[in-house]
Amino acid sequence: MATFTQWVTGARVRTLPNSVAPVIAGAGAAAAASAFSWARTLLALVVALALQVGVNYANDYSDGIRGTDADRVGPLRLVGSGAVAPASVRAAAFACFGVAAVAGLALVVVSGFWWLLAVGALCIAGAWFYTGGSRPYGYSGWGEVAVFLFFGLVAVLGTQYVQAGTVTWAAVACAVAMGSFSAAVLVANNLRDVPTDSVTGKTTLAVRLGEANTRVLYSALVALPFGMTLLLAVPVKLALLGLLAAVLVVPAARRVASGGTGLALVPVLKQTGLAMLAWAALTGAALAWG
């Protein structure tokens, strides 16, 4: 039987900035539109966190039963290591999706935007079919696109919309930045796993592009948010605070550009996630105050 620590490891806590940061950025954009709500922001955060943990368990389950986690470099996987029965991990994933659905329904009720139920259903489907089902899109090189969409556009714009009832250009800039950071985390993860993925039939974007081009893509993705910072700084000078997040991501970019492989890339995921969180916090605060 798996220990509590193993379950926490399986939840991939280090990936949680990918779900927290977009909500912070969206809340900052809502505050800039004079529409911030603590209750709606917290509900959006519950939805994002539950979906993130749910997709992590779902990936653990699907990759584990396919055998793609049998020989890997990163942290422990519950099914792949044999620590937990596949059915238990699948049940944990569905439980998290249930929590996300309940919190999302509450958010729809208080906001009155019932059409968002369809968006919520799409998010849950996207989480499961990333590696689940007979034709997972994550195995066909579409993972980064989905991450950009769900952790960028949907998460940021959705957080603002349920509060302000509209979407502003500032929120769009934040959504692009969050989507880019989040996609960069996945790119780094898949770059690390190219040797094993290429022999197990997991054709990620990194496998399709090759290592050299994937390293260029990572650099472009982590640079784009700072371009958004310069755009946001035109009307809100305080937005330049977002540039401070470069302190966290530059070491990661150097490690990727210098040819790091395997375990050497594991810290890149953490550094990129923390840079994403820092950018969101600094930019969100700047938008709220500016």
C-alpha positions as YAML, in Angstrom:
chain: A
units: angstrom
residues:
- id: 1
  name: MET
  ca: [0.00, 0.00, 0.00]
- id: 2
  name: ALA
  ca: [1.32, 3.43, -0.93]
- id: 3
  name: THR
  ca: [2.21, 5.88, 1.79]
- id: 4
  name: PHE
  ca: [0.77, 9.37, 2.11]
- id: 5
  name: THR
  ca: [4.09, 10.77, 0.91]
- id: 6
  name: GLN
  ca: [3.92, 8.62, -2.21]
- id: 7
  name: TRP
  ca: [0.41, 9.86, -2.96]
- id: 8
  name: VAL
  ca: [1.62, 13.44, -2.58]
- id: 9
  name: THR
  ca: [4.54, 12.70, -4.88]
- id: 10
  name: GLY
  ca: [2.12, 11.17, -7.38]
- id: 11
  name: ALA
  ca: [0.07, 14.37, -7.28]
- id: 12
  name: ARG
  ca: [3.18, 16.16, -8.61]
- id: 13
  name: VAL
  ca: [2.96, 19.12, -6.24]
- id: 14
  name: ARG
  ca: [5.75, 20.92, -8.08]
- id: 15
  name: THR
  ca: [3.42, 21.36, -11.06]
- id: 16
  name: LEU
  ca: [0.80, 23.25, -9.04]
- id: 17
  name: PRO
  ca: [2.15, 26.72, -9.92]
- id: 18
  name: ASN
  ca: [0.76, 25.95, -13.38]
- id: 19
  name: SER
  ca: [-2.75, 26.12, -11.93]
- id: 20
  name: VAL
  ca: [-2.26, 28.77, -9.23]
- id: 21
  name: ALA
  ca: [-0.47, 31.35, -11.39]
- id: 22
  name: PRO
  ca: [-3.19, 31.77, -14.06]
- id: 23
  name: VAL
  ca: [-5.82, 32.39, -11.38]
- id: 24
  name: ILE
  ca: [-3.62, 35.04, -9.75]
- id: 25
  name: ALA
  ca: [-3.07, 36.74, -13.10]
- id: 26
  name: GLY
  ca: [-6.77, 36.59, -13.95]
- id: 27
  name: ALA
  ca: [-7.69, 37.98, -10.55]
- id: 28
  name: GLY
  ca: [-5.27, 40.87, -11.08]
- id: 29
  name: ALA
  ca: [-6.89, 41.60, -14.42]
- id: 30
  name: ALA
  ca: [-10.31, 41.51, -12.75]
- id: 31
  name: ALA
  ca: [-9.09, 43.96, -10.10]
- id: 32
  name: ALA
  ca: [-7.83, 46.25, -12.85]
- id: 33
  name: ALA
  ca: [-11.39, 46.21, -14.20]
- id: 34
  name: SER
  ca: [-12.69, 47.10, -10.69]
- id: 35
  name: ALA
  ca: [-14.45, 43.73, -10.39]
- id: 36
  name: PHE
  ca: [-12.32, 41.64, -8.04]
- id: 37
  name: SER
  ca: [-14.12, 39.08, -5.85]
- id: 38
  name: TRP
  ca: [-12.38, 36.97, -3.23]
- id: 39
  name: ALA
  ca: [-15.11, 34.31, -3.27]
- id: 40
  name: ARG
  ca: [-15.03, 33.86, -7.04]
- id: 41
  name: THR
  ca: [-11.25, 33.89, -7.14]
- id: 42
  name: LEU
  ca: [-11.07, 31.17, -4.48]
- id: 43
  name: LEU
  ca: [-13.63, 29.05, -6.32]
- id: 44
  name: ALA
  ca: [-11.63, 29.45, -9.53]
- id: 45
  name: LEU
  ca: [-8.51, 28.40, -7.62]
- id: 46
  name: VAL
  ca: [-10.21, 25.24, -6.32]
- id: 47
  name: VAL
  ca: [-11.29, 24.37, -9.86]
- id: 48
  name: ALA
  ca: [-7.78, 24.90, -11.21]
- id: 49
  name: LEU
  ca: [-6.01, 22.96, -8.45]
- id: 50
  name: ALA
  ca: [-8.45, 20.04, -8.57]
- id: 51
  name: LEU
  ca: [-8.10, 19.77, -12.34]
- id: 52
  name: GLN
  ca: [-4.31, 19.94, -12.08]
- id: 53
  name: VAL
  ca: [-4.05, 17.17, -9.50]
- id: 54
  name: GLY
  ca: [-6.70, 15.19, -11.38]
- id: 55
  name: VAL
  ca: [-4.81, 15.33, -14.66]
- id: 56
  name: ASN
  ca: [-1.60, 14.38, -12.87]
- id: 57
  name: TYR
  ca: [-3.21, 11.23, -11.44]
- id: 58
  name: ALA
  ca: [-4.89, 10.53, -14.77]
- id: 59
  name: ASN
  ca: [-1.54, 10.74, -16.55]
- id: 60
  name: ASP
  ca: [0.02, 8.48, -13.93]
- id: 61
  name: TYR
  ca: [-2.73, 5.92, -14.51]
- id: 62
  name: SER
  ca: [-2.77, 6.05, -18.32]
- id: 63
  name: ASP
  ca: [1.01, 6.12, -18.76]
- id: 64
  name: GLY
  ca: [1.36, 3.38, -16.17]
- id: 65
  name: ILE
  ca: [-1.01, 0.90, -17.79]
- id: 66
  name: ARG
  ca: [0.58, 1.58, -21.20]
- id: 67
  name: GLY
  ca: [4.05, 0.91, -19.84]
- id: 68
  name: THR
  ca: [5.50, 4.30, -20.79]
- id: 69
  name: ASP
  ca: [6.47, 4.95, -17.15]
- id: 70
  name: ALA
  ca: [8.27, 1.61, -16.72]
- id: 71
  name: ASP
  ca: [11.69, 3.17, -17.38]
- id: 72
  name: ARG
  ca: [11.73, 6.90, -16.67]
- id: 73
  name: VAL
  ca: [14.02, 9.56, -15.25]
- id: 74
  name: GLY
  ca: [11.72, 11.79, -13.21]
- id: 75
  name: PRO
  ca: [10.00, 11.42, -9.82]
- id: 76
  name: LEU
  ca: [8.04, 8.37, -8.65]
- id: 77
  name: ARG
  ca: [4.95, 7.33, -10.61]
- id: 78
  name: LEU
  ca: [2.39, 5.40, -8.61]
- id: 79
  name: VAL
  ca: [1.27, 2.92, -11.26]
- id: 80
  name: GLY
  ca: [4.55, 2.63, -13.14]
- id: 81
  name: SER
  ca: [6.44, 1.81, -9.95]
- id: 82
  name: GLY
  ca: [3.82, -0.68, -8.79]
- id: 83
  name: ALA
  ca: [3.22, 1.25, -5.56]
- id: 84
  name: VAL
  ca: [-0.55, 1.62, -6.18]
- id: 85
  name: ALA
  ca: [-3.09, -0.42, -8.11]
- id: 86
  name: PRO
  ca: [-4.12, 1.30, -11.37]
- id: 87
  name: ALA
  ca: [-7.81, 1.33, -10.39]
- id: 88
  name: SER
  ca: [-7.01, 3.30, -7.21]
- id: 89
  name: VAL
  ca: [-5.08, 5.95, -9.11]
- id: 90
  name: ARG
  ca: [-7.88, 6.22, -11.67]
- id: 91
  name: ALA
  ca: [-10.39, 6.65, -8.84]
- id: 92
  name: ALA
  ca: [-8.24, 9.43, -7.35]
- id: 93
  name: ALA
  ca: [-8.22, 11.20, -10.71]
- id: 94
  name: PHE
  ca: [-12.00, 10.98, -11.02]
- id: 95
  name: ALA
  ca: [-12.44, 12.20, -7.45]
- id: 96
  name: CYS
  ca: [-10.38, 15.30, -8.26]
- id: 97
  name: PHE
  ca: [-12.42, 15.89, -11.40]
- id: 98
  name: GLY
  ca: [-15.54, 15.64, -9.23]
- id: 99
  name: VAL
  ca: [-14.22, 18.31, -6.86]
- id: 100
  name: ALA
  ca: [-13.45, 20.54, -9.85]
- id: 101
  name: ALA
  ca: [-16.95, 19.99, -11.24]
- id: 102
  name: VAL
  ca: [-18.65, 20.89, -7.94]
- id: 103
  name: ALA
  ca: [-16.54, 24.04, -7.46]
- id: 104
  name: GLY
  ca: [-17.07, 24.97, -11.10]
- id: 105
  name: LEU
  ca: [-20.84, 24.55, -10.75]
- id: 106
  name: ALA
  ca: [-20.79, 26.81, -7.69]
- id: 107
  name: LEU
  ca: [-18.84, 29.40, -9.68]
- id: 108
  name: VAL
  ca: [-21.37, 29.22, -12.51]
- id: 109
  name: VAL
  ca: [-24.27, 29.63, -10.08]
- id: 110
  name: VAL
  ca: [-22.82, 32.74, -8.39]
- id: 111
  name: SER
  ca: [-21.73, 34.32, -11.67]
- id: 112
  name: GLY
  ca: [-24.83, 33.41, -13.67]
- id: 113
  name: PHE
  ca: [-22.86, 32.45, -16.79]
- id: 114
  name: TRP
  ca: [-24.38, 29.03, -17.40]
- id: 115
  name: TRP
  ca: [-22.70, 28.52, -20.76]
- id: 116
  name: LEU
  ca: [-19.45, 28.07, -18.85]
- id: 117
  name: LEU
  ca: [-20.66, 24.58, -17.91]
- id: 118
  name: ALA
  ca: [-19.68, 23.53, -21.43]
- id: 119
  name: VAL
  ca: [-16.20, 25.00, -20.90]
- id: 120
  name: GLY
  ca: [-15.87, 23.06, -17.66]
- id: 121
  name: ALA
  ca: [-16.87, 19.82, -19.36]
- id: 122
  name: LEU
  ca: [-14.30, 20.50, -22.08]
- id: 123
  name: CYS
  ca: [-11.61, 21.05, -19.45]
- id: 124
  name: ILE
  ca: [-12.35, 17.73, -17.75]
- id: 125
  name: ALA
  ca: [-12.40, 15.92, -21.08]
- id: 126
  name: GLY
  ca: [-9.12, 17.57, -22.04]
- id: 127
  name: ALA
  ca: [-7.59, 16.48, -18.74]
- id: 128
  name: TRP
  ca: [-8.58, 12.84, -19.18]
- id: 129
  name: PHE
  ca: [-7.87, 12.38, -22.89]
- id: 130
  name: TYR
  ca: [-4.42, 13.98, -22.68]
- id: 131
  name: THR
  ca: [-3.04, 10.50, -22.05]
- id: 132
  name: GLY
  ca: [-6.29, 8.56, -21.62]
- id: 133
  name: GLY
  ca: [-8.52, 6.83, -24.13]
- id: 134
  name: SER
  ca: [-7.56, 4.91, -27.25]
- id: 135
  name: ARG
  ca: [-6.03, 7.91, -29.03]
- id: 136
  name: PRO
  ca: [-4.54, 10.30, -26.42]
- id: 137
  name: TYR
  ca: [-3.66, 13.64, -27.97]
- id: 138
  name: GLY
  ca: [-0.65, 13.99, -25.67]
- id: 139
  name: TYR
  ca: [0.91, 11.08, -27.55]
- id: 140
  name: SER
  ca: [0.50, 12.88, -30.86]
- id: 141
  name: GLY
  ca: [2.34, 16.12, -30.14]
- id: 142
  name: TRP
  ca: [-0.67, 18.26, -29.17]
- id: 143
  name: GLY
  ca: [0.06, 18.50, -25.45]
- id: 144
  name: GLU
  ca: [1.69, 21.93, -25.58]
- id: 145
  name: VAL
  ca: [-1.20, 23.37, -27.56]
- id: 146
  name: ALA
  ca: [-3.70, 22.05, -25.02]
- id: 147
  name: VAL
  ca: [-1.64, 23.37, -22.10]
- id: 148
  name: PHE
  ca: [-1.45, 26.81, -23.71]
- id: 149
  name: LEU
  ca: [-5.22, 26.76, -24.21]
- id: 150
  name: PHE
  ca: [-6.32, 25.44, -20.81]
- id: 151
  name: PHE
  ca: [-3.65, 26.85, -18.47]
- id: 152
  name: GLY
  ca: [-3.38, 30.10, -20.39]
- id: 153
  name: LEU
  ca: [-6.47, 31.30, -22.23]
- id: 154
  name: VAL
  ca: [-9.18, 29.38, -20.37]
- id: 155
  name: ALA
  ca: [-7.76, 29.77, -16.86]
- id: 156
  name: VAL
  ca: [-6.82, 33.46, -17.01]
- id: 157
  name: LEU
  ca: [-9.69, 34.74, -19.12]
- id: 158
  name: GLY
  ca: [-12.16, 32.55, -17.27]
- id: 159
  name: THR
  ca: [-11.02, 33.89, -13.89]
- id: 160
  name: GLN
  ca: [-11.52, 37.46, -15.06]
- id: 161
  name: TYR
  ca: [-14.78, 36.77, -16.89]
- id: 162
  name: VAL
  ca: [-16.62, 35.22, -13.92]
- id: 163
  name: GLN
  ca: [-15.81, 38.36, -11.95]
- id: 164
  name: ALA
  ca: [-15.97, 41.20, -14.47]
- id: 165
  name: GLY
  ca: [-18.34, 39.73, -17.05]
- id: 166
  name: THR
  ca: [-15.91, 40.78, -19.76]
- id: 167
  name: VAL
  ca: [-12.41, 40.11, -21.08]
- id: 168
  name: THR
  ca: [-9.86, 42.93, -21.31]
- id: 169
  name: TRP
  ca: [-6.73, 43.21, -23.44]
- id: 170
  name: ALA
  ca: [-4.63, 43.11, -20.25]
- id: 171
  name: ALA
  ca: [-6.14, 39.72, -19.39]
- id: 172
  name: VAL
  ca: [-5.36, 38.47, -22.90]
- id: 173
  name: ALA
  ca: [-1.71, 39.50, -22.47]
- id: 174
  name: CYS
  ca: [-1.61, 37.68, -19.13]
- id: 175
  name: ALA
  ca: [-3.24, 34.62, -20.70]
- id: 176
  name: VAL
  ca: [-0.60, 34.48, -23.42]
- id: 177
  name: ALA
  ca: [2.14, 34.76, -20.81]
- id: 178
  name: MET
  ca: [0.67, 32.04, -18.59]
- id: 179
  name: GLY
  ca: [0.07, 29.74, -21.54]
- id: 180
  name: SER
  ca: [3.65, 30.22, -22.70]
- id: 181
  name: PHE
  ca: [5.15, 29.52, -19.29]
- id: 182
  name: SER
  ca: [2.98, 26.46, -18.80]
- id: 183
  name: ALA
  ca: [3.78, 25.10, -22.25]
- id: 184
  name: ALA
  ca: [7.48, 25.66, -21.49]
- id: 185
  name: VAL
  ca: [7.18, 23.45, -18.40]
- id: 186
  name: LEU
  ca: [5.73, 20.67, -20.54]
- id: 187
  name: VAL
  ca: [8.37, 21.18, -23.22]
- id: 188
  name: ALA
  ca: [11.13, 20.80, -20.62]
- id: 189
  name: ASN
  ca: [9.44, 17.70, -19.22]
- id: 190
  name: ASN
  ca: [9.11, 16.12, -22.66]
- id: 191
  name: LEU
  ca: [12.66, 17.10, -23.60]
- id: 192
  name: ARG
  ca: [13.89, 15.16, -20.58]
- id: 193
  name: ASP
  ca: [11.84, 12.11, -21.62]
- id: 194
  name: VAL
  ca: [12.72, 12.07, -25.35]
- id: 195
  name: PRO
  ca: [14.95, 8.95, -25.07]
- id: 196
  name: THR
  ca: [12.25, 6.85, -23.37]
- id: 197
  name: ASP
  ca: [9.21, 8.34, -25.15]
- id: 198
  name: SER
  ca: [10.70, 7.72, -28.58]
- id: 199
  name: VAL
  ca: [10.91, 3.98, -27.93]
- id: 200
  name: THR
  ca: [7.51, 3.56, -26.22]
- id: 201
  name: GLY
  ca: [5.37, 5.16, -28.92]
- id: 202
  name: LYS
  ca: [4.76, 8.41, -27.07]
- id: 203
  name: THR
  ca: [5.26, 10.87, -29.93]
- id: 204
  name: THR
  ca: [5.35, 14.16, -28.04]
- id: 205
  name: LEU
  ca: [6.16, 17.46, -29.71]
- id: 206
  name: ALA
  ca: [9.73, 17.12, -28.41]
- id: 207
  name: VAL
  ca: [10.07, 13.75, -30.13]
- id: 208
  name: ARG
  ca: [8.69, 15.22, -33.36]
- id: 209
  name: LEU
  ca: [10.92, 18.30, -33.30]
- id: 210
  name: GLY
  ca: [14.09, 16.66, -32.05]
- id: 211
  name: GLU
  ca: [16.15, 17.84, -29.11]
- id: 212
  name: ALA
  ca: [17.84, 20.82, -30.80]
- id: 213
  name: ASN
  ca: [14.61, 22.40, -32.03]
- id: 214
  name: THR
  ca: [12.86, 21.64, -28.74]
- id: 215
  name: ARG
  ca: [15.53, 23.62, -26.88]
- id: 216
  name: VAL
  ca: [14.90, 26.60, -29.19]
- id: 217
  name: LEU
  ca: [11.16, 26.27, -28.58]
- id: 218
  name: TYR
  ca: [11.66, 26.31, -24.81]
- id: 219
  name: SER
  ca: [13.73, 29.51, -25.04]
- id: 220
  name: ALA
  ca: [11.08, 31.20, -27.17]
- id: 221
  name: LEU
  ca: [8.28, 30.21, -24.80]
- id: 222
  name: VAL
  ca: [9.99, 31.55, -21.67]
- id: 223
  name: ALA
  ca: [10.91, 34.79, -23.46]
- id: 224
  name: LEU
  ca: [7.36, 35.55, -24.67]
- id: 225
  name: PRO
  ca: [5.93, 36.43, -21.21]
- id: 226
  name: PHE
  ca: [8.48, 39.22, -20.86]
- id: 227
  name: GLY
  ca: [7.36, 40.60, -24.19]
- id: 228
  name: MET
  ca: [3.85, 40.70, -22.69]
- id: 229
  name: THR
  ca: [5.33, 42.56, -19.72]
- id: 230
  name: LEU
  ca: [6.57, 45.33, -22.01]
- id: 231
  name: LEU
  ca: [3.13, 45.61, -23.63]
- id: 232
  name: LEU
  ca: [1.38, 45.79, -20.26]
- id: 233
  name: ALA
  ca: [3.86, 48.41, -19.06]
- id: 234
  name: VAL
  ca: [2.70, 50.89, -21.72]
- id: 235
  name: PRO
  ca: [-0.41, 51.86, -19.72]
- id: 236
  name: VAL
  ca: [0.68, 50.37, -16.35]
- id: 237
  name: LYS
  ca: [4.31, 51.14, -15.55]
- id: 238
  name: LEU
  ca: [4.24, 48.93, -12.47]
- id: 239
  name: ALA
  ca: [3.85, 45.93, -14.77]
- id: 240
  name: LEU
  ca: [7.60, 46.14, -15.34]
- id: 241
  name: LEU
  ca: [7.87, 44.34, -12.00]
- id: 242
  name: GLY
  ca: [7.13, 41.19, -13.97]
- id: 243
  name: LEU
  ca: [10.64, 41.38, -15.42]
- id: 244
  name: LEU
  ca: [11.97, 40.31, -12.01]
- id: 245
  name: ALA
  ca: [10.73, 36.80, -12.74]
- id: 246
  name: ALA
  ca: [13.59, 36.52, -15.21]
- id: 247
  name: VAL
  ca: [15.90, 35.94, -12.25]
- id: 248
  name: LEU
  ca: [14.21, 32.57, -11.75]
- id: 249
  name: VAL
  ca: [13.91, 31.46, -15.36]
- id: 250
  name: VAL
  ca: [17.33, 32.50, -16.74]
- id: 251
  name: PRO
  ca: [19.18, 29.64, -14.98]
- id: 252
  name: ALA
  ca: [16.63, 27.20, -16.41]
- id: 253
  name: ALA
  ca: [17.01, 28.62, -19.91]
- id: 254
  name: ARG
  ca: [20.78, 28.34, -19.67]
- id: 255
  name: ARG
  ca: [20.57, 24.71, -18.57]
- id: 256
  name: VAL
  ca: [18.29, 23.86, -21.50]
- id: 257
  name: ALA
  ca: [20.36, 25.81, -24.03]
- id: 258
  name: SER
  ca: [23.62, 24.24, -22.83]
- id: 259
  name: GLY
  ca: [22.41, 20.75, -23.68]
- id: 260
  name: GLY
  ca: [21.28, 19.45, -20.30]
- id: 261
  name: THR
  ca: [19.63, 16.02, -20.40]
- id: 262
  name: GLY
  ca: [17.97, 13.52, -18.08]
- id: 263
  name: LEU
  ca: [18.12, 14.39, -14.39]
- id: 264
  name: ALA
  ca: [19.85, 17.69, -15.21]
- id: 265
  name: LEU
  ca: [16.53, 18.92, -16.63]
- id: 266
  name: VAL
  ca: [14.45, 18.09, -13.54]
- id: 267
  name: PRO
  ca: [15.28, 21.45, -11.83]
- id: 268
  name: VAL
  ca: [14.19, 23.25, -15.01]
- id: 269
  name: LEU
  ca: [10.58, 22.25, -14.41]
- id: 270
  name: LYS
  ca: [10.64, 23.70, -10.89]
- id: 271
  name: GLN
  ca: [12.43, 26.90, -11.92]
- id: 272
  name: THR
  ca: [10.08, 27.51, -14.83]
- id: 273
  name: GLY
  ca: [7.03, 26.92, -12.65]
- id: 274
  name: LEU
  ca: [8.31, 29.28, -9.97]
- id: 275
  name: ALA
  ca: [9.08, 31.93, -12.61]
- id: 276
  name: MET
  ca: [5.51, 31.56, -13.85]
- id: 277
  name: LEU
  ca: [4.17, 32.02, -10.32]
- id: 278
  name: ALA
  ca: [6.40, 35.03, -9.67]
- id: 279
  name: TRP
  ca: [5.42, 36.66, -12.97]
- id: 280
  name: ALA
  ca: [1.74, 36.18, -12.19]
- id: 281
  name: ALA
  ca: [2.04, 37.53, -8.64]
- id: 282
  name: LEU
  ca: [4.08, 40.57, -9.64]
- id: 283
  name: THR
  ca: [2.01, 41.37, -12.71]
- id: 284
  name: GLY
  ca: [-1.30, 40.67, -11.00]
- id: 285
  name: ALA
  ca: [-0.38, 43.01, -8.16]
- id: 286
  name: ALA
  ca: [0.78, 45.66, -10.62]
- id: 287
  name: LEU
  ca: [-2.50, 45.53, -12.53]
- id: 288
  name: ALA
  ca: [-4.53, 45.71, -9.31]
- id: 289
  name: TRP
  ca: [-2.58, 48.70, -7.98]
- id: 290
  name: GLY
  ca: [-1.90, 50.41, -11.27]
...
